[in-house]
């Protein structure tokens, strides 16, 4: 975890995909530990190993939560996203770092609504990834109605 807040946060210019209509949040100002020790921060960056549940009592003051994916094989950020969305977080949830094409749809289902990959992704490939499956088989943070519920009349 970083100790110096100057190396935190992804610039809004680095956000490649965003599924929100509100104003783009700036960048995550502090780590989870630093956020919990102050009352004026509105953006936080979750690193692998941080417990997203520590943020739940403070969701109303959060405008941006960045979740860092330092390696494609580290899936802890998915859990952080889902924990926050299921707890009622409605602000921007930005996946940053090693975000890959084949992960985009799953990240979106977990609740991410903004993506700032380390390396710019091909736009057409990303659009295809987001649209790959028009229906889902299970409930998730994105609140789409899954196929079994559709088959039995839920909407």
N, C-alpha and C positions, 0 to 999 in steps of 0.2 A: 504494500500500500504506500502511496506517495505521501511524503511529509510536507512537501512544498506545494501550496495551492496554485502556484503559477504554472505548473505543468499539467493541471487538470483541465478537463473540459474540451469538448469538440465545438469548434466554431460553427455557427449556423450556416456558414458558407460551405462547410464540409458535409452537410446533410444532403444526401442524394435523393432520397425518397421520403415523402412526408404525407401522411393521410389525415391531416387536420386542417381546419379552416381558420383557426385562430392565429394570432401573431406568433412567429417563430421565437422560441425562447433562446436566450443567448447561449451560455455554456454552463456546465456544472461547475460551481464555484468551489466546492469542498468535498472531502471524503465523508463517508457516513459518520465516522467518529467525530470529525470536526463539526459536522452539521448538528449532531446531538448536543454539542457543547455551546451552541449559540442560538440566537433567536431571530436573526435577520436574514439568513440564507434562504433562498427560494429554489435553489437547484442543487442537486447532489449527484455524485458519481458513485455507483456501486461497483466494487471490484470483486473478483472471485473470492469467496470466503467471507464476504460481508453478509450479515443477516438482514435481509430486506424487512423482516418483521419489526426491526427496531424503528423503522420509519412510520409504521402504521399510526401511532398517536399524533403524527405531525402532517398527515396527508393534506390537510386543508391549506397549509402554507407552501406546499411544494408546487412549483410550476413546471419543473423539468426534473426527470430522473434519467440519467444516462447509465446504461449498464454496459460495462466493458467486457468484451470478448477477446482476450489476448491470444487465444488459440481456438481454432475451429472445433476441436474436440472437447472443449470445456463447456458443458451444458448448464452450469449452475445459473447462468443468467436467465435461462428460460423459467426456472423456478422463481427467481426474483420477480420477473415480470408478472407471472400468474398470481403470486402472492399479493402483489400491490393492486392489481386490477380487481381481484376478488375481494380485497379489503375496501374497495371503493375509490381508488385513485383514478382521477379523470384527467390529470395533466398529461403533458407530453412524456412519452416513454420511448427513449431513443437508444437503439442498439448501436454500439460503436466498436470499432476494432476489426477483428477478422470475421467479417460478416460475408458469407458466401451465397451465391445464387441458390444453391439447393437448400439453404436454411431459411430463406426469406418467408416463404409461406408459413412455415412452422413458427417462426418468430412472430409473425403477424397474428397467428391464432393464439399465441400466448399473451398477446396484448400490446406488443410493440406497434407504435404508429409513426415512427420516424427511424431512419436508418442512415448512419454515417460510416460506411465501410472504409477501412484503411486504403484499399485500392478501389478506384471507381469501377463500378460494375457496368456491363453492357446493358443499355436501356431496354432493348428488345428481349434479351434473355430474362431480365428482371420482370418485365411485364408478363412474359409467358409463365414465369415461376409463380407470380402472384395469382394468376388465373388458371393454373394447371388443373385443379379439381374444383368444379363448381359446387360440389356438395361435400359434406364432411360426415364421418361416421360416429363422432363423439362430441359432447359438449366441450367447450373451451372458453377462454377469457373473451374471445371475440363475439360470443353469444349467438353464433349462427345456429340455426335449427338443424340437428343432424338427420341423416337419412332415415333411421328407424322412426323418429318422431314424425317426419314428413309422411312416411308410409301409413302411419296410424292417425293422420289427421291433425297433427299439431301444426301451428304456423308460427 
